[in-house]
Amino acid sequence: MMSSFSFTKMHGCGNDFIVVNSFKETLPTDLSSLARTMCTRRFAVGADQFIILGPAKSNEADLRMDILNADGSKVEMCGNALRCATVYAKRENLVESDEVKIETMTGLSTARVLDSGDVRIAVAIPSTKIEDVGINSEQPLFGTPLSAEQFTFPMTGVSIGNPHAVTYVDEVDLLDLKKIGPLFEHHEVFKNRANIEFVKVIDDHHVKMRVWERGSGETLACGSGACAVGVASILHGIAKSPMTVSLKGGDLKIEWEGRDSLVYMSGPASFVFDANWTT
C-alpha cells in the first residue's frame, strides 16, 4: 500500500535540507534509506541533509531536530539546519515564544529570529578535547600536520557537538576538494570521521572557507563548520570576534568570547517549496 507525507525544502546559505514535521506526519521506519533516496540530486528532491522535527525528549526544549546525511548516516547537529528549523517552527506555529529551544543529539540550542530576518543561535560550547572531537591520539589536534597520500595540512580539531578539523591555506578556490576531502574525512586519526574546513584569512574579522561535510561531500555552507572555523581562528590568534565567515553560499557571522563560552552564529534561512512524497 502506498503512503505519502508532506515535506518542506529549505536552505541556509545554499546548505539545503528536506524538512519533515513529525508532529503531524508519519514516516517509514527505514529513515536511512528514505534519506538516501530523497536526498539524491537529479533523481529525487535533492538535499545535503534530511531533517525531522518532532516532540522533544526534554521539558526544556520546544522541539527536537534529528538529522540524517545524504548518505543516510546520522548527524549530531547542524548549524544551518538549526536556523531553518527555527523559521519553520515559527511559520508552523510550533512555538509561541520569540525564542525557539531546539533539542539535538548534542543538547539544547536556543535561537531567535532577528528584525533583519536572520536567525541568531546560541549553538554550543565548543571543545578541542580529544574525547569531544573524537581523536585517536593522546594529544589534541592543534595545528598538527596530518598527511593523506601526497597531501599534508596542519589540522586543528574542534567539536561543536560534531567533529571538525580546520586548516589554513593560501588559496581555497583552487583546492581539489573532491579528491582531498574524502582522504581527511576518513583519516584514521578521527574515530567517527570529521567535517573538514579549508580556510583563507582575509583580515582580522573576515575569513573565507570551503567545507567537505562528513557524509555529504562539499556543500555550499556549513553552520557548525563556520563556528569551528571561528573558534579555531580565535584560539590561534588569526582572527577576532565578531567574525564574518564567507562560504560558497553566503556569509555567516560568528561570535565567541573564548573558552567555556557559547559560540553564536547568525545568518539567513530560506524556504524553497512545500510538496508531498509518496512511498
Stockholm file with secondary structure:
# STOCKHOLM 1.0

chainA/1-279         MMSSFSFTKMHGCGNDFIVVNSFKETLPTDLSSLARTMCTRRFAVGADQFIILGPAKSNEADLRMDILNADGSKVEMCGNALRCATVYAKRENLVESDEVKIETMTGLSTARVLDSGDVRIAVAIPSTKIEDVGINSEQPLFGTPLSAEQFTFPMTGVSIGNPHAVTYVDEVDLLDLKKIGPLFEHHEVFKNRANIEFVKVIDDHHVKMRVWERGSGETLACGSGACAVGVASILHGIAKSPMTVSLKGGDLKIEWEGRDSLVYMSGPASFVFDANWTT
#=GR chainA/1-279 SS CCCEEEEEEEEETTEEEEEEETTTCCCCSCHHHHHHHHHCTTTSSCCSEEEEEECCSSTTCSEEEEEEETTSCEESCCHHHHHHHHHHHHHTTCCCSSEEEEEETTEEEEEEECTTSCEEEEEECCBCCHHHHTBSSSSCCEEEEEEETTEEEEEEEEESSSEEEEEECSCSTTCCHHHHHHHHHTCTTBTTCCEEEEEEEEETTEEEEEEEETTTEEESCCHHHHHHHHHHHHHTTSCCSSEEEEETTEEEEEEECSTTSCEEEEECCEEEEEEEEEC
#=GC SS_cons         CCCEEEEEEEEETTEEEEEEETTTCCCCSCHHHHHHHHHCTTTSSCCSEEEEEECCSSTTCSEEEEEEETTSCEESCCHHHHHHHHHHHHHTTCCCSSEEEEEETTEEEEEEECTTSCEEEEEECCBCCHHHHTBSSSSCCEEEEEEETTEEEEEEEEESSSEEEEEECSCSTTCCHHHHHHHHHTCTTBTTCCEEEEEEEEETTEEEEEEEETTTEEESCCHHHHHHHHHHHHHTTSCCSSEEEEETTEEEEEEECSTTSCEEEEECCEEEEEEEEEC
//
